[in-house]
Amino acid sequence: MAEAQLLRVPEPRADSAARSELYRVLSAAFRHPDPAAPFPGRALGAVAAALPYRLPEMTLPELPLAELQLRYTNLFEASDRSGAISLHESDFVPTPRAKVWEDVVRFYEHFGLRYDGEAIRLWPDHLAIELECLQYLSFLEAGIAGDIAPLLRAERDFIDRHLLPWLPDLAGQLAEREEAEPWPALVVLLQDCLRAERGWLERATD
């Protein structure tokens, strides 16, 4: 009797795994600093070394957790909202908020992600959520044995439509604020990452 042949499980794509980890780290950087999860600044260097493209070197200031939490609150969660800087796409683009939400939620659901606002407690167009979506899509790539070009094109489209258009304005607002680091540097780094990522996706789908 012939021995049963084991299923051939595809090796994870190293490029996809590294890019997914980059998005995870960047997504965490734009949430309120969590005592249970070290601020991801130190992790960025190690992640960048594994990427399929080069990023400019950048040193982020290291601050105590309490200072990071205070700065995040003052920048993005001011109680009267008058002095807060938004991390939501819909506050920077001309498209009505309801339409932005509809578009991003439809995109999430198309790829099997369910947006639960009550559980997440962030709007669907929050920068951290949009980056988390790209983390998930890159993770999906790593386990697909067949053609991943459609998935890569979807990622490129999401970057073009929902991230690159408004990040320069966010960077401009942060640059004008005192005691805003490390977020001004992080937004600059994020833009560099997304431009490099977009170029890589373009080449990968040619």
N, CA and C atoms as an extended XYZ file, in Angstrom:
618
Properties=species:S:1:pos:R:3:atomname:S:1:resname:S:1:resid:I:1 pbc="F F F"
N         0.852       -1.194        0.000 N   MET     1
C         0.000        0.000        0.000 CA  MET     1
C         0.888        1.244        0.000 C   MET     1
N         0.610        2.141       -0.901 N   ALA     2
C         1.429        3.341       -1.010 CA  ALA     2
C         1.234        4.219        0.219 C   ALA     2
N         2.348        4.811        0.659 N   GLU     3
C         2.292        5.699        1.812 CA  GLU     3
C         1.559        6.990        1.448 C   GLU     3
N         0.684        7.419        2.318 N   ALA     4
C        -0.073        8.638        2.051 CA  ALA     4
C         0.873        9.829        1.946 C   ALA     4
N         0.631       10.683        0.952 N   GLN     5
C         1.465       11.861        0.755 CA  GLN     5
C         0.960       13.003        1.630 C   GLN     5
N         1.884       13.612        2.339 N   LEU     6
C         1.503       14.733        3.189 CA  LEU     6
C         1.118       15.928        2.337 C   LEU     6
N         0.195       16.723        2.839 N   LEU     7
C        -0.156       17.957        2.151 CA  LEU     7
C         1.051       18.881        2.124 C   LEU     7
N         1.205       19.568        1.037 N   ARG     8
C         2.301       20.520        0.901 CA  ARG     8
C         1.813       21.896        1.351 C   ARG     8
N         2.279       22.322        2.470 N   VAL     9
C         1.880       23.617        3.016 CA  VAL     9
C         2.875       24.662        2.549 C   VAL     9
N         2.416       25.747        1.929 N   PRO    10
C         3.346       26.747        1.423 CA  PRO    10
C         4.107       27.436        2.545 C   PRO    10
N         5.382       27.707        2.293 N   GLU    11
C         6.177       28.482        3.240 CA  GLU    11
C         5.661       29.926        3.268 C   GLU    11
N         5.572       30.514        4.441 N   PRO    12
C         5.144       31.916        4.496 CA  PRO    12
C         6.089       32.808        3.697 C   PRO    12
N         5.549       33.766        3.020 N   ARG    13
C         6.377       34.707        2.279 CA  ARG    13
C         7.045       35.659        3.268 C   ARG    13
N         8.377       35.671        3.230 N   ALA    14
C         9.109       36.494        4.194 CA  ALA    14
C         8.779       37.970        4.015 C   ALA    14
N         8.664       38.423        2.757 N   ASP    15
C         8.343       39.826        2.510 CA  ASP    15
C         7.000       40.196        3.134 C   ASP    15
N         6.028       39.321        2.966 N   SER    16
C         4.688       39.599        3.487 CA  SER    16
C         4.694       39.655        5.010 C   SER    16
N         5.407       38.719        5.631 N   ALA    17
C         5.455       38.690        7.090 CA  ALA    17
C         6.108       39.954        7.645 C   ALA    17
N         7.183       40.402        7.004 N   ALA    18
C         7.873       41.610        7.470 CA  ALA    18
C         6.993       42.841        7.312 C   ALA    18
N         6.283       42.929        6.207 N   ARG    19
C         5.425       44.086        5.970 CA  ARG    19
C         4.232       44.082        6.915 C   ARG    19
N         3.707       42.903        7.208 N   SER    20
C         2.608       42.801        8.164 CA  SER    20
C         3.055       43.272        9.544 C   SER    20
N         4.261       42.887        9.932 N   GLU    21
C         4.779       43.319       11.230 CA  GLU    21
C         4.996       44.830       11.257 C   GLU    21
N         5.445       45.401       10.149 N   LEU    22
C         5.608       46.853       10.081 CA  LEU    22
C         4.273       47.552       10.322 C   LEU    22
N         3.226       47.084        9.666 N   TYR    23
C         1.910       47.700        9.851 CA  TYR    23
C         1.410       47.521       11.282 C   TYR    23
N         1.713       46.383       11.888 N   ARG    24
C         1.297       46.166       13.277 CA  ARG    24
C         1.956       47.188       14.199 C   ARG    24
N         3.255       47.384       14.011 N   VAL    25
C         3.994       48.324       14.850 CA  VAL    25
C         3.494       49.750       14.636 C   VAL    25
N         3.287       50.128       13.378 N   LEU    26
C         2.823       51.483       13.087 CA  LEU    26
C         1.400       51.712       13.595 C   LEU    26
N         0.549       50.712       13.464 N   SER    27
C        -0.816       50.850       13.977 CA  SER    27
C        -0.799       51.095       15.482 C   SER    27
N         0.017       50.331       16.192 N   ALA    28
C         0.108       50.493       17.647 CA  ALA    28
C         0.628       51.871       18.029 C   ALA    28
N         1.480       52.445       17.181 N   ALA    29
C         2.073       53.750       17.484 CA  ALA    29
C         1.050       54.874       17.470 C   ALA    29
N        -0.094       54.656       16.823 N   PHE    30
C        -1.112       55.710       16.744 CA  PHE    30
C        -2.330       55.401       17.610 C   PHE    30
N        -2.172       54.482       18.548 N   ARG    31
C        -3.162       54.259       19.593 CA  ARG    31
C        -2.635       54.863       20.895 C   ARG    31
N        -3.518       54.995       21.850 N   HIS    32
C        -3.084       55.500       23.152 CA  HIS    32
C        -2.027       54.551       23.722 C   HIS    32
N        -0.868       55.067       24.152 N   PRO    33
C         0.198       54.195       24.673 CA  PRO    33
C        -0.311       53.297       25.787 C   PRO    33
N        -0.004       52.020       25.668 N   ASP    34
C        -0.544       50.990       26.551 CA  ASP    34
C         0.558       50.481       27.481 C   ASP    34
N         0.329       50.481       28.805 N   PRO    35
C         1.346       49.960       29.727 CA  PRO    35
C         1.695       48.498       29.457 C   PRO    35
N         0.738       47.733       28.923 N   ALA    36
C         0.977       46.314       28.675 CA  ALA    36
C         1.738       46.060       27.384 C   ALA    36
N         1.903       47.079       26.558 N   ALA    37
C         2.593       46.918       25.273 CA  ALA    37
C         3.582       48.061       25.114 C   ALA    37
N         4.882       47.774       25.172 N   PRO    38
C         5.885       48.841       25.047 CA  PRO    38
C         5.664       49.667       23.790 C   PRO    38
N         5.907       50.974       23.898 N   PHE    39
C         5.758       51.832       22.725 CA  PHE    39
C         6.654       51.309       21.612 C   PHE    39
N         6.141       51.225       20.389 N   PRO    40
C         6.835       50.485       19.330 CA  PRO    40
C         8.031       51.177       18.701 C   PRO    40
N         8.447       52.315       19.217 N   GLY    41
C         9.548       53.027       18.592 CA  GLY    41
C        10.789       52.178       18.407 C   GLY    41
N        11.178       51.434       19.437 N   ARG    42
C        12.389       50.621       19.358 CA  ARG    42
C        12.255       49.478       18.365 C   ARG    42
N        11.037       49.005       18.165 N   ALA    43
C        10.840       47.858       17.277 CA  ALA    43
C        10.971       48.220       15.810 C   ALA    43
N        10.851       49.491       15.482 N   LEU    44
C        10.823       49.886       14.074 CA  LEU    44
C        12.125       49.566       13.356 C   LEU    44
N        13.256       49.737       14.040 N   GLY    45
C        14.537       49.461       13.397 CA  GLY    45
C        14.673       48.014       12.995 C   GLY    45
N        14.315       47.100       13.896 N   ALA    46
C        14.408       45.678       13.600 CA  ALA    46
C        13.454       45.282       12.486 C   ALA    46
N        12.263       45.846       12.498 N   VAL    47
C        11.286       45.536       11.455 CA  VAL    47
C        11.774       46.040       10.102 C   VAL    47
N        12.300       47.258       10.069 N   ALA    48
C        12.742       47.857        8.807 CA  ALA    48
C        13.831       47.033        8.144 C   ALA    48
N        14.674       46.388        8.946 N   ALA    49
C        15.780       45.605        8.390 CA  ALA    49
C        15.295       44.408        7.585 C   ALA    49
N        14.078       43.941        7.852 N   ALA    50
C        13.557       42.759        7.162 CA  ALA    50
C        12.672       43.094        5.971 C   ALA    50
N        12.454       44.372        5.702 N   LEU    51
C        11.547       44.773        4.626 CA  LEU    51
C        12.179       44.579        3.252 C   LEU    51
N        11.354       44.432        2.214 N   PRO    52
C        11.884       44.279        0.850 CA  PRO    52
C        12.256       45.607        0.203 C   PRO    52
N        12.257       46.677        0.947 N   TYR    53
C        12.649       47.990        0.447 CA  TYR    53
C        13.349       48.733        1.582 C   TYR    53
N        14.104       49.745        1.232 N   ARG    54
C        14.865       50.507        2.223 CA  ARG    54
C        14.070       51.725        2.685 C   ARG    54
N        14.228       52.015        3.964 N   LEU    55
C        13.616       53.203        4.544 CA  LEU    55
C        14.706       54.115        5.093 C   LEU    55
N        14.462       55.412        5.097 N   PRO    56
C        15.450       56.316        5.696 CA  PRO    56
C        15.622       56.013        7.185 C   PRO    56
N        16.836       56.147        7.670 N   GLU    57
C        17.069       55.946        9.092 CA  GLU    57
C        16.462       57.105        9.874 C   GLU    57
N        15.838       56.759       10.983 N   MET    58
C        15.214       57.793       11.808 CA  MET    58
C        15.299       57.376       13.265 C   MET    58
N        15.737       58.280       14.103 N   THR    59
C        15.811       58.025       15.539 CA  THR    59
C        14.657       58.737       16.226 C   THR    59
N        13.842       57.971       16.913 N   LEU    60
C        12.703       58.545       17.627 CA  LEU    60
C        13.090       58.818       19.074 C   LEU    60
N        12.630       59.916       19.640 N   PRO    61
C        12.947       60.203       21.046 CA  PRO    61
C        12.324       59.158       21.961 C   PRO    61
N        13.054       58.766       22.980 N   GLU    62
C        12.551       57.797       23.954 CA  GLU    62
C        12.052       58.559       25.176 C   GLU    62
N        10.784       58.386       25.466 N   LEU    63
C        10.157       59.100       26.573 CA  LEU    63
C         9.520       58.101       27.530 C   LEU    63
N         9.405       58.446       28.813 N   PRO    64
C         8.705       57.570       29.758 CA  PRO    64
C         7.250       57.369       29.331 C   PRO    64
N         6.704       56.225       29.714 N   LEU    65
C         5.330       55.899       29.335 CA  LEU    65
C         4.355       56.983       29.775 C   LEU    65
N         4.500       57.470       30.989 N   ALA    66
C         3.566       58.484       31.489 CA  ALA    66
C         3.610       59.744       30.632 C   ALA    66
N         4.797       60.120       30.176 N   GLU    67
C         4.920       61.306       29.325 CA  GLU    67
C         4.294       61.051       27.961 C   GLU    67
N         4.501       59.851       27.416 N   LEU    68
C         3.885       59.501       26.133 CA  LEU    68
C         2.365       59.551       26.232 C   LEU    68
N         1.821       59.001       27.312 N   GLN    69
C         0.369       59.000       27.492 CA  GLN    69
C        -0.171       60.421       27.607 C   GLN    69
N         0.535       61.268       28.351 N   LEU    70
C         0.096       62.654       28.509 CA  LEU    70
C         0.128       63.384       27.174 C   LEU    70
N         1.201       63.197       26.425 N   ARG    71
C         1.310       63.879       25.133 CA  ARG    71
C         0.246       63.378       24.157 C   ARG    71
N         0.008       62.072       24.154 N   TYR    72
C        -1.019       61.533       23.253 CA  TYR    72
C        -2.381       62.135       23.590 C   TYR    72
N        -2.698       62.175       24.879 N   THR    73
C        -3.986       62.736       25.297 CA  THR    73
C        -4.103       64.201       24.898 C   THR    73
N        -3.059       64.975       25.154 N   ASN    74
C        -3.102       66.401       24.820 CA  ASN    74
C        -3.199       66.644       23.318 C   ASN    74
N        -2.544       65.782       22.543 N   LEU    75
C        -2.543       65.968       21.092 CA  LEU    75
C        -3.834       65.506       20.437 C   LEU    75
N        -4.281       64.319       20.815 N   PHE    76
C        -5.333       63.654       20.043 CA  PHE    76
C        -6.645       63.450       20.798 C   PHE    76
N        -6.644       63.656       22.114 N   GLU    77
C        -7.839       63.351       22.900 CA  GLU    77
C        -8.216       64.503       23.832 C   GLU    77
N        -7.861       65.735       23.471 N   ALA    78
C        -8.186       66.883       24.326 CA  ALA    78
C        -9.667       66.859       24.676 C   ALA    78
N        -9.976       67.075       25.947 N   SER    79
C       -11.351       66.878       26.413 CA  SER    79
C       -12.347       67.798       25.723 C   SER    79
N       -11.929       69.030       25.408 N   ASP    80
C       -12.871       69.941       24.753 CA  ASP    80
C       -12.816       69.837       23.237 C   ASP    80
N       -11.902       68.982       22.732 N   ARG    81
C       -11.725       68.707       21.299 CA  ARG    81
C       -11.263       69.928       20.507 C   ARG    81
N       -11.286       71.121       21.104 N   SER    82
C       -10.913       72.306       20.331 CA  SER    82
C        -9.436       72.308       19.978 C   SER    82
N        -8.617       71.718       20.865 N   GLY    83
C        -7.187       71.702       20.596 CA  GLY    83
C        -6.678       70.373       20.100 C   GLY    83
N        -7.566       69.412       19.908 N   ALA    84
C        -7.135       68.073       19.521 CA  ALA    84
C        -6.869       67.991       18.025 C   ALA    84
N        -5.869       67.208       17.671 N   ILE    85
C        -5.585       66.897       16.274 CA  ILE    85
C        -6.260       65.572       15.950 C   ILE    85
N        -6.998       65.536       14.879 N   SER    86
C        -7.726       64.326       14.505 CA  SER    86
C        -6.794       63.304       13.866 C   SER    86
N        -7.069       62.039       14.136 N   LEU    87
C        -6.396       60.931       13.461 CA  LEU    87
C        -7.364       60.211       12.524 C   LEU    87
N        -8.419       60.921       12.098 N   HIS    88
C        -9.447       60.324       11.253 CA  HIS    88
C        -9.374       60.876        9.834 C   HIS    88
N        -9.376       59.979        8.887 N   GLU    89
C        -9.325       60.362        7.472 CA  GLU    89
C       -10.403       61.373        7.120 C   GLU    89
N       -11.615       61.157        7.625 N   SER    90
C       -12.760       61.983        7.214 CA  SER    90
C       -12.642       63.434        7.658 C   SER    90
N       -11.726       63.733        8.578 N   ASP    91
C       -11.525       65.116        9.001 CA  ASP    91
C       -10.535       65.864        8.110 C   ASP    91
N        -9.968       65.175        7.133 N   PHE    92
C        -8.959       65.791        6.268 CA  PHE    92
C        -9.339       65.787        4.791 C   PHE    92
N       -10.324       65.002        4.414 N   VAL    93
C       -10.664       64.874        2.997 CA  VAL    93
C       -12.021       65.521        2.737 C   VAL    93
N       -12.304       65.912        1.485 N   PRO    94
C       -13.584       66.563        1.178 CA  PRO    94
C       -14.769       65.609        1.163 C   PRO    94
N       -14.509       64.321        1.084 N   THR    95
C       -15.590       63.335        1.052 CA  THR    95
C       -16.359       63.355        2.370 C   THR    95
N       -17.694       63.330        2.341 N   PRO    96
C       -18.467       63.315        3.584 CA  PRO    96
C       -18.077       62.137        4.477 C   PRO    96
N       -18.132       62.366        5.780 N   ARG    97
C       -17.726       61.336        6.732 CA  ARG    97
C       -18.472       60.018        6.512 C   ARG    97
N       -19.782       60.104        6.298 N   ALA    98
C       -20.570       58.884        6.125 CA  ALA    98
C       -20.079       58.073        4.931 C   ALA    98
N       -19.682       58.759        3.859 N   LYS    99
C       -19.193       58.071        2.668 CA  LYS    99
C       -17.838       57.430        2.926 C   LYS    99
N       -16.961       58.136        3.638 N   VAL   100
C       -15.659       57.558        3.986 CA  VAL   100
C       -15.856       56.299        4.814 C   VAL   100
N       -16.724       56.387        5.822 N   TRP   101
C       -16.979       55.217        6.657 CA  TRP   101
C       -17.546       54.062        5.838 C   TRP   101
N       -18.490       54.378        4.978 N   GLU   102
C       -19.090       53.337        4.136 CA  GLU   102
C       -18.025       52.646        3.287 C   GLU   102
N       -17.141       53.428        2.695 N   ASP   103
C       -16.114       52.864        1.817 CA  ASP   103
C       -15.139       51.974        2.584 C   ASP   103
N       -14.648       52.463        3.734 N   VAL   104
C       -13.646       51.668        4.443 CA  VAL   104
C       -14.268       50.422        5.072 C   VAL   104
N       -15.480       50.539        5.605 N   VAL   105
C       -16.126       49.364        6.200 CA  VAL   105
C       -16.415       48.318        5.128 C   VAL   105
N       -16.856       48.757        3.955 N   ARG   106
C       -17.088       47.818        2.860 CA  ARG   106
C       -15.784       47.111        2.476 C   ARG   106
N       -14.697       47.861        2.447 N   PHE   107
C       -13.391       47.275        2.132 CA  PHE   107
C       -13.013       46.245        3.192 C   PHE   107
N       -13.163       46.594        4.461 N   TYR   108
C       -12.833       45.653        5.534 CA  TYR   108
C       -13.644       44.368        5.388 C   TYR   108
N       -14.941       44.525        5.209 N   GLU   109
C       -15.820       43.359        5.156 CA  GLU   109
C       -15.548       42.495        3.936 C   GLU   109
N       -15.137       43.113        2.834 N   HIS   110
C       -14.817       42.348        1.625 CA  HIS   110
C       -13.715       41.330        1.902 C   HIS   110
N       -12.806       41.669        2.794 N   PHE   111
C       -11.689       40.774        3.100 CA  PHE   111
C       -11.876       40.032        4.423 C   PHE   111
N       -13.113       40.005        4.912 N   GLY   112
C       -13.417       39.186        6.076 CA  GLY   112
C       -13.211       39.853        7.416 C   GLY   112
N       -13.009       41.156        7.432 N   LEU   113
C       -12.848       41.880        8.689 CA  LEU   113
C       -14.180       42.504        9.093 C   LEU   113
N       -14.589       42.286       10.331 N   ARG   114
C       -15.846       42.863       10.817 CA  ARG   114
C       -15.527       44.041       11.734 C   ARG   114
N       -16.030       45.206       11.363 N   TYR   115
C       -15.807       46.385       12.198 CA  TYR   115
C       -16.872       46.439       13.285 C   TYR   115
N       -16.440       46.410       14.534 N   ASP   116
C       -17.340       46.493       15.685 CA  ASP   116
C       -16.959       47.740       16.476 C   ASP   116
N       -17.666       48.826       16.220 N   GLY   117
C       -17.321       50.095       16.837 CA  GLY   117
C       -17.382       50.070       18.349 C   GLY   117
N       -18.345       49.334       18.920 N   GLU   118
C       -18.477       49.299       20.372 CA  GLU   118
C       -17.297       48.593       21.015 C   GLU   118
N       -16.814       47.543       20.369 N   ALA   119
C       -15.682       46.799       20.922 CA  ALA   119
C       -14.367       47.529       20.689 C   ALA   119
N       -14.203       48.106       19.506 N   ILE   120
C       -12.942       48.753       19.147 CA  ILE   120
C       -12.829       50.139       19.768 C   ILE   120
N       -13.950       50.841       19.855 N   ARG   121
C       -14.026       52.187       20.427 CA  ARG   121
C       -13.193       53.194       19.636 C   ARG   121
N       -13.031       52.926       18.367 N   LEU   122
C       -12.410       53.865       17.438 CA  LEU   122
C       -13.254       53.882       16.173 C   LEU   122
N       -13.354       55.035       15.543 N   TRP   123
C       -14.092       55.116       14.291 CA  TRP   123
C       -13.379       54.311       13.210 C   TRP   123
N       -14.120       53.868       12.198 N   PRO   124
C       -13.521       52.979       11.191 CA  PRO   124
C       -12.436       53.631       10.345 C   PRO   124
N       -12.417       54.976       10.298 N   ASP   125
C       -11.395       55.655        9.497 CA  ASP   125
C       -10.254       56.189       10.359 C   ASP   125
N       -10.150       55.720       11.590 N   HIS   126
C        -9.016       56.090       12.443 CA  HIS   126
C        -7.740       55.519       11.833 C   HIS   126
N        -6.664       56.282       11.910 N   LEU   127
C        -5.410       55.872       11.281 CA  LEU   127
C        -4.955       54.499       11.765 C   LEU   127
N        -5.077       54.230       13.052 N   ALA   128
C        -4.647       52.933       13.579 CA  ALA   128
C        -5.455       51.789       12.980 C   ALA   128
N        -6.750       51.997       12.756 N   ILE   129
C        -7.603       50.948       12.187 CA  ILE   129
C        -7.258       50.718       10.722 C   ILE   129
N        -7.021       51.786        9.981 N   GLU   130
C        -6.666       51.628        8.568 CA  GLU   130
C        -5.334       50.898        8.420 C   GLU   130
N        -4.379       51.189        9.299 N   LEU   131
C        -3.098       50.480        9.256 CA  LEU   131
C        -3.261       49.031        9.697 C   LEU   131
N        -4.152       48.791       10.630 N   GLU   132
C        -4.405       47.419       11.070 CA  GLU   132
C        -5.003       46.589        9.940 C   GLU   132
N        -5.824       47.210        9.118 N   CYS   133
C        -6.372       46.518        7.949 CA  CYS   133
C        -5.246       46.070        7.023 C   CYS   133
N        -4.281       46.950        6.767 N   LEU   134
C        -3.160       46.586        5.903 CA  LEU   134
C        -2.285       45.523        6.554 C   LEU   134
N        -2.184       45.554        7.872 N   GLN   135
C        -1.471       44.483        8.573 CA  GLN   135
C        -2.125       43.137        8.280 C   GLN   135
N        -3.451       43.106        8.344 N   TYR   136
C        -4.188       41.865        8.111 CA  TYR   136
C        -4.034       41.387        6.668 C   TYR   136
N        -4.133       42.301        5.716 N   LEU   137
C        -4.008       41.899        4.314 CA  LEU   137
C        -2.614       41.356        4.025 C   LEU   137
N        -1.580       41.981        4.586 N   SER   138
C        -0.224       41.470        4.405 CA  SER   138
C        -0.077       40.098        5.052 C   SER   138
N        -0.733       39.910        6.182 N   PHE   139
C        -0.729       38.601        6.838 CA  PHE   139
C        -1.379       37.547        5.945 C   PHE   139
N        -2.480       37.914        5.286 N   LEU   140
C        -3.139       36.968        4.384 CA  LEU   140
C        -2.208       36.529        3.263 C   LEU   140
N        -1.421       37.460        2.732 N   GLU   141
C        -0.488       37.128        1.649 CA  GLU   141
C         0.416       35.970        2.043 C   GLU   141
N         0.879       35.988        3.298 N   ALA   142
C         1.909       35.053        3.736 CA  ALA   142
C         1.463       33.598        3.637 C   ALA   142
N         0.158       33.349        3.658 N   GLY   143
C        -0.312       31.975        3.633 CA  GLY   143
C        -0.976       31.547        2.343 C   GLY   143
N        -0.957       32.410        1.323 N   ILE   144
C        -1.606       32.080        0.055 CA  ILE   144
C        -0.609       31.402       -0.870 C   ILE   144
N        -0.977       30.222       -1.360 N   ALA   145
C        -0.069       29.482       -2.241 CA  ALA   145
C        -0.151       29.980       -3.676 C   ALA   145
N        -1.293       30.533       -4.052 N   GLY   146
C        -1.502       30.933       -5.441 CA  GLY   146
C        -1.156       32.382       -5.706 C   GLY   146
N        -1.853       32.947       -6.662 N   ASP   147
C        -1.593       34.309       -7.123 CA  ASP   147
C        -2.074       35.328       -6.088 C   ASP   147
N        -1.169       36.157       -5.623 N   ILE   148
C        -1.550       37.177       -4.640 CA  ILE   148
C        -1.679       38.560       -5.270 C   ILE   148
N        -1.540       38.642       -6.590 N   ALA   149
C        -1.585       39.952       -7.253 CA  ALA   149
C        -2.880       40.717       -6.964 C   ALA   149
N        -4.070       40.081       -6.987 N   PRO   150
C        -5.292       40.839       -6.679 CA  PRO   150
C        -5.270       41.449       -5.277 C   PRO   150
N        -4.713       40.716       -4.328 N   LEU   151
C        -4.626       41.235       -2.967 CA  LEU   151
C        -3.660       42.417       -2.899 C   LEU   151
N        -2.539       42.308       -3.600 N   LEU   152
C        -1.569       43.406       -3.622 CA  LEU   152
C        -2.168       44.654       -4.264 C   LEU   152
N        -2.947       44.460       -5.312 N   ARG   153
C        -3.584       45.617       -5.965 CA  ARG   153
C        -4.590       46.287       -5.025 C   ARG   153
N        -5.302       45.466       -4.254 N   ALA   154
C        -6.258       46.029       -3.295 CA  ALA   154
C        -5.531       46.852       -2.230 C   ALA   154
N        -4.396       46.368       -1.772 N   GLU   155
C        -3.606       47.117       -0.793 CA  GLU   155
C        -3.125       48.439       -1.384 C   GLU   155
N        -2.633       48.383       -2.603 N   ARG   156
C        -2.156       49.598       -3.272 CA  ARG   156
C        -3.293       50.607       -3.418 C   ARG   156
N        -4.477       50.125       -3.786 N   ASP   157
C        -5.629       51.011       -3.946 CA  ASP   157
C        -6.023       51.641       -2.613 C   ASP   157
N        -5.970       50.858       -1.554 N   PHE   158
C        -6.335       51.376       -0.232 CA  PHE   158
C        -5.359       52.464        0.205 C   PHE   158
N        -4.076       52.237       -0.030 N   ILE   159
C        -3.060       53.242        0.305 CA  ILE   159
C        -3.303       54.522       -0.484 C   ILE   159
N        -3.581       54.373       -1.774 N   ASP   160
C        -3.796       55.541       -2.639 CA  ASP   160
C        -5.038       56.331       -2.246 C   ASP   160
N        -6.090       55.633       -1.876 N   ARG   161
C        -7.377       56.295       -1.637 CA  ARG   161
C        -7.554       56.760       -0.200 C   ARG   161
N        -7.022       55.997        0.750 N   HIS   162
C        -7.386       56.240        2.143 CA  HIS   162
C        -6.239       56.645        3.065 C   HIS   162
N        -5.010       56.699        2.573 N   LEU   163
C        -3.908       57.068        3.458 CA  LEU   163
C        -3.043       58.203        2.906 C   LEU   163
N        -2.466       57.996        1.744 N   LEU   164
C        -1.540       59.003        1.220 CA  LEU   164
C        -2.161       60.389        1.022 C   LEU   164
N        -3.449       60.508        0.656 N   PRO   165
C        -3.985       61.852        0.391 CA  PRO   165
C        -4.012       62.788        1.603 C   PRO   165
N        -4.183       62.274        2.805 N   TRP   166
C        -4.398       63.164        3.942 CA  TRP   166
C        -3.255       63.216        4.949 C   TRP   166
N        -2.299       62.309        4.852 N   LEU   167
C        -1.210       62.304        5.829 CA  LEU   167
C        -0.336       63.563        5.784 C   LEU   167
N        -0.095       64.181        4.611 N   PRO   168
C         0.677       65.436        4.632 CA  PRO   168
C         0.028       66.526        5.489 C   PRO   168
N        -1.294       66.618        5.463 N   ASP   169
C        -1.977       67.617        6.292 CA  ASP   169
C        -1.842       67.284        7.777 C   ASP   169
N        -1.927       65.998        8.103 N   LEU   170
C        -1.721       65.587        9.493 CA  LEU   170
C        -0.306       65.933        9.941 C   LEU   170
N         0.672       65.654        9.083 N   ALA   171
C         2.061       65.978        9.412 CA  ALA   171
C         2.234       67.476        9.631 C   ALA   171
N         1.569       68.281        8.801 N   GLY   172
C         1.667       69.728        8.943 CA  GLY   172
C         1.111       70.221       10.264 C   GLY   172
N        -0.021       69.665       10.686 N   GLN   173
C        -0.604       70.072       11.965 CA  GLN   173
C         0.299       69.688       13.133 C   GLN   173
N         0.862       68.488       13.077 N   LEU   174
C         1.724       68.033       14.165 CA  LEU   174
C         3.009       68.849       14.242 C   LEU   174
N         3.521       69.259       13.087 N   ALA   175
C         4.771       70.023       13.062 CA  ALA   175
C         4.634       71.364       13.766 C   ALA   175
N         3.416       71.865       13.875 N   GLU   176
C         3.185       73.174       14.497 CA  GLU   176
C         2.972       73.091       16.005 C   GLU   176
N         2.902       71.884       16.537 N   ARG   177
C         2.603       71.723       17.959 CA  ARG   177
C         3.869       71.502       18.777 C   ARG   177
N         3.881       72.059       19.982 N   GLU   178
C         4.979       71.825       20.906 CA  GLU   178
C         4.732       70.530       21.673 C   GLU   178
N         5.819       69.907       22.104 N   GLU   179
C         5.760       68.661       22.870 CA  GLU   179
C         4.899       67.622       22.162 C   GLU   179
N         5.124       67.504       20.870 N   ALA   180
C         4.348       66.552       20.072 CA  ALA   180
C         5.128       65.288       19.736 C   ALA   180
N         6.445       65.327       19.887 N   GLU   181
C         7.221       64.133       19.557 CA  GLU   181
C         6.830       62.981       20.479 C   GLU   181
N         6.833       61.754       19.938 N   PRO   182
C         7.432       61.309       18.671 CA  PRO   182
C         6.492       61.311       17.470 C   PRO   182
N         5.271       61.842       17.609 N   TRP   183
C         4.299       61.657       16.523 CA  TRP   183
C         4.601       62.435       15.247 C   TRP   183
N         5.154       63.641       15.293 N   PRO   184
C         5.538       64.263       14.018 CA  PRO   184
C         6.528       63.405       13.238 C   PRO   184
N         7.527       62.857       13.941 N   ALA   185
C         8.503       61.990       13.274 CA  ALA   185
C         7.856       60.698       12.796 C   ALA   185
N         6.912       60.181       13.564 N   LEU   186
C         6.239       58.941       13.167 CA  LEU   186
C         5.403       59.128       11.909 C   LEU   186
N         4.739       60.278       11.778 N   VAL   187
C         3.935       60.511       10.572 CA  VAL   187
C         4.836       60.670        9.353 C   VAL   187
N         5.972       61.334        9.521 N   VAL   188
C         6.936       61.430        8.417 CA  VAL   188
C         7.416       60.036        8.029 C   VAL   188
N         7.749       59.227        9.033 N   LEU   189
C         8.183       57.856        8.762 CA  LEU   189
C         7.082       57.056        8.086 C   LEU   189
N         5.852       57.216        8.558 N   LEU   190
C         4.729       56.497        7.962 CA  LEU   190
C         4.572       56.848        6.490 C   LEU   190
N         4.688       58.115        6.155 N   GLN   191
C         4.587       58.508        4.747 CA  GLN   191
C         5.704       57.877        3.924 C   GLN   191
N         6.921       57.862        4.459 N   ASP   192
C         8.032       57.210        3.758 CA  ASP   192
C         7.735       55.726        3.552 C   ASP   192
N         7.209       55.083        4.595 N   CYS   193
C         6.872       53.657        4.508 CA  CYS   193
C         5.828       53.406        3.426 C   CYS   193
N         4.783       54.215        3.420 N   LEU   194
C         3.692       53.991        2.475 CA  LEU   194
C         4.117       54.263        1.040 C   LEU   194
N         4.959       55.269        0.843 N   ARG   195
C         5.452       55.523       -0.512 CA  ARG   195
C         6.350       54.380       -0.982 C   ARG   195
N         7.208       53.888       -0.088 N   ALA   196
C         8.054       52.746       -0.442 CA  ALA   196
C         7.209       51.498       -0.675 C   ALA   196
N         6.218       51.313        0.171 N   GLU   197
C         5.316       50.167        0.034 CA  GLU   197
C         4.553       50.232       -1.280 C   GLU   197
N         4.085       51.402       -1.618 N   ARG   198
C         3.326       51.550       -2.854 CA  ARG   198
C         4.197       51.230       -4.059 C   ARG   198
N         5.442       51.693       -4.043 N   GLY   199
C         6.359       51.375       -5.132 CA  GLY   199
C         6.634       49.893       -5.227 C   GLY   199
N         6.786       49.255       -4.087 N   TRP   200
C         7.022       47.804       -4.075 CA  TRP   200
C         5.796       47.061       -4.615 C   TRP   200
N         4.610       47.473       -4.193 N   LEU   201
C         3.384       46.839       -4.677 CA  LEU   201
C         3.235       47.017       -6.183 C   LEU   201
N         3.598       48.192       -6.678 N   GLU   202
C         3.525       48.452       -8.120 CA  GLU   202
C         4.433       47.495       -8.883 C   GLU   202
N         5.656       47.336       -8.397 N   ARG   203
C         6.598       46.427       -9.070 CA  ARG   203
C         6.152       44.977       -8.945 C   ARG   203
N         5.587       44.622       -7.801 N   ALA   204
C         5.189       43.234       -7.565 CA  ALA   204
C         4.001       42.815       -8.413 C   ALA   204
N         3.226       43.775       -8.901 N   THR   205
C         2.033       43.441       -9.687 CA  THR   205
C         2.204       43.746      -11.167 C   THR   205
N         3.397       44.161      -11.586 N   ASP   206
C         3.642       44.414      -13.016 CA  ASP   206
C         3.520       43.122      -13.823 C   ASP   206
